[in-house]
Structures are given as structure tokens and as C-alpha cells.
Amino acid sequence: MRRFCIWSLLTVASFSVDLFGQVGEKVTSVSLLNMNNQTVRLPFLGEKNLLIFYVDPGRPRQNKSFRDYFKTHPIDSPEIDSYGIINLAAASLIPNSLIRKMAMKEVKGTSGRIYFDPDEVLYNAWKLKGADNNFAVIFVNKNQVIEFYKAGELTLEEQQQVLALIKKYKKE
């Protein structure tokens, strides 16, 4: 019976680590496509602290209020950059041209930038569990270590955690 209990605890612990196990991991740069369909390295990785929105196009409404917050409260810090990355492979039924058009409309009139991940390169390189079917929020520090990761709708507490990280690294 003890063996079963220990195995059950390990299974539960393993499940929760898989779901949110990215925090504390060091990440490497990958190549993505920019808005002009050119291949580029992941911008500012290792140079600035990054707030990255990794988006499944099938979940455009997830974390909308959190994203909208930044339209009226831009980060505006030389130490922090933010951008969106759209996981094109996650929405095989939606034409990439339509996804691109919708993305351009979303950032029109803002300083926002969007990159595209047509082959889930970032998803696989960074082992972004749960991001394949969600809108993920990732905060990576200058040392390329993930300090926050959540795939799915952020709770108010999680939103506060991200805002606290921004405040921690923001230099006036």
C-alpha cells in the first residue's frame, strides 16, 4: 500500500510540474518569422527582460483584459521589452494569411510587434506545456531564465505576479 501512495504522490507532483514546470529554466534563442515574413532570431533575448505572449490563434480572447491593460499602461522601460508570438501550427484549420491579417489589425496604432512560429519551434525548444491550446504568458529575465509561465487564463493573482516582475526590472 505504501508503494501505491508514494507512486500516486509522484504522479500528481509530476503532473503539476509538467503543467507549470518552466519557471527557473534557462532558455535559448530560436528563429521565428517577423511581420514581413523574414526569419529573425528571438528579439532581445539575453539583452532585456521579456514579457512574451505566446498565442494559439484559436484562443484570441484569453487574457484579453490583461493585454488591453498594456495598451493604456505601456511598460515603457529600456530594461523590458514585450511582444507577441503566434503559434501558427496550433490553428491548422485557420489560413495563415487570415491569422496574419488579424494580428496586424490587433497591433495597428500601437508600438506592438508580433512574430510568427509556423512550426512550433519555440513551443518545442522551451517545452511550453499547455501552450498548444492556450494563450501563454511568459516572463524571461535578462539571464534567459523563465521567471513566470502560465498557459491559459491568468487569475488576478497571476496578473499581479507579472506586474510585480515588470516593476522589479523597470528602471525609471
C-alpha positions in Angstrom: 0.0 0.0 0.0 2.8 2.4 0.8 4.3 1.9 -2.7 1.0 2.8 -4.3 0.7 6.0 -2.2 4.2 7.1 -3.0 3.6 6.4 -6.7 0.4 8.4 -6.6 2.1 11.3 -5.0 4.9 11.2 -7.6 2.4 11.1 -10.4 0.5 14.1 -9.0 3.7 16.0 -8.5 4.9 15.1 -12.0 1.6 16.4 -13.5 1.8 19.7 -11.8 5.4 20.2 -12.8 4.7 19.4 -16.4 1.9 21.9 -16.4 3.9 24.8 -14.9 7.5 23.4 -14.9 9.2 26.1 -17.0 9.8 28.6 -14.2 13.5 28.6 -13.3 14.6 27.0 -16.6 17.2 28.8 -18.8 16.1 29.1 -22.4 17.9 29.5 -25.8 17.1 31.7 -28.8 15.1 30.3 -31.7 14.3 31.6 -35.2 10.8 33.0 -35.9 9.2 35.0 -38.7 8.6 38.7 -38.3 5.7 40.7 -39.7 7.4 40.9 -43.1 7.7 37.1 -43.2 11.5 37.3 -42.7 13.4 34.8 -40.5 14.7 36.5 -37.4 16.2 35.4 -34.1 14.1 35.9 -31.0 14.4 39.6 -30.3 16.3 40.9 -27.3 16.7 37.5 -25.6 19.7 37.9 -23.2 19.7 41.7 -23.7 16.4 42.7 -22.0 13.8 41.3 -19.7 11.0 40.0 -21.9 7.2 39.7 -21.4 6.1 37.4 -24.2 2.6 36.5 -25.2 2.6 33.1 -26.9 -0.7 32.8 -28.7 -2.8 29.9 -30.0 -4.9 31.7 -32.7 -7.8 29.6 -31.7 -7.8 31.3 -28.3 -7.7 35.1 -29.2 -9.9 36.1 -26.2 -7.9 34.5 -23.5 -6.1 37.1 -21.3 -7.6 39.9 -23.4 -8.2 42.2 -20.4 -4.6 41.7 -19.3 -3.3 42.5 -22.8 -5.6 45.5 -23.0 -4.1 46.8 -19.8 -0.8 47.3 -21.6 -2.4 49.4 -24.3 -3.3 52.0 -21.7 -0.3 51.3 -19.4 2.7 50.6 -21.7 5.8 49.2 -20.0 8.0 52.0 -21.3 11.3 50.8 -19.9 14.7 50.4 -21.6 15.2 47.2 -19.5 12.0 45.4 -20.6 10.6 44.6 -24.0 7.3 42.9 -24.8 5.9 41.2 -27.9 3.5 38.5 -29.1 4.4 35.3 -30.9 1.6 33.5 -32.7 1.8 29.7 -32.9 0.6 29.2 -36.4 0.9 25.4 -36.2 -1.7 25.4 -33.4 -4.5 26.5 -35.8 -4.2 24.3 -38.8 -7.8 25.0 -39.9 -7.4 28.8 -40.0 -5.4 30.1 -43.0 -2.1 31.7 -42.0 -2.9 34.7 -44.2 -6.1 35.3 -42.1 -4.2 34.9 -38.8 -1.6 37.4 -40.0 -4.2 39.9 -41.1 -6.0 39.7 -37.7 -2.6 40.1 -35.9 -1.7 43.2 -37.9 -5.1 44.6 -37.0 -4.6 43.9 -33.3 -1.3 45.9 -33.2 -2.3 48.7 -35.6 -1.8 52.1 -34.0 0.4 50.7 -31.2 4.1 50.0 -30.9 3.3 46.3 -30.5 5.2 43.7 -32.5 4.2 40.3 -33.5 6.2 37.3 -34.6 5.1 34.0 -36.0 6.1 30.5 -35.1 4.9 28.4 -38.1 6.4 25.1 -36.9 6.1 25.3 -33.0 9.9 25.9 -32.8 9.5 28.0 -29.6 6.9 25.6 -28.2 9.3 22.7 -28.5 12.6 24.4 -27.7 11.2 25.9 -24.4 8.9 22.9 -23.6 5.9 25.1 -23.2 3.4 22.5 -21.8 -0.2 23.5 -22.3 0.6 26.4 -24.7 -0.5 24.4 -27.7 -4.2 25.0 -26.9 -4.0 28.3 -24.9 -2.7 31.8 -24.7 0.5 31.6 -22.7 2.2 34.4 -20.8 6.0 34.1 -20.3 8.4 36.4 -18.5 12.1 35.8 -19.2 14.8 37.8 -17.4 18.0 39.1 -19.0 19.8 35.9 -17.9 17.4 34.0 -20.2 15.7 32.3 -17.2 11.9 32.0 -17.1 10.5 33.7 -14.1 6.8 33.3 -14.9 4.9 30.9 -17.2 1.3 30.2 -17.5 -0.7 28.7 -20.3 -4.3 29.7 -20.1 -6.3 32.4 -18.5 -4.4 34.3 -15.8 -6.0 34.8 -12.4 -5.9 38.2 -10.8 -3.1 36.9 -8.6 -1.1 35.7 -11.5 -1.6 39.1 -13.3 -0.2 40.8 -10.2 2.8 38.4 -10.2 3.6 39.5 -13.8 3.1 43.2 -12.9 5.4 42.7 -9.9 8.1 41.3 -12.2 7.8 44.3 -14.5 8.1 46.6 -11.5 11.1 44.7 -10.3 13.0 45.2 -13.5 11.7 48.5 -14.7 14.1 51.4 -14.4 12.6 54.9 -14.3 
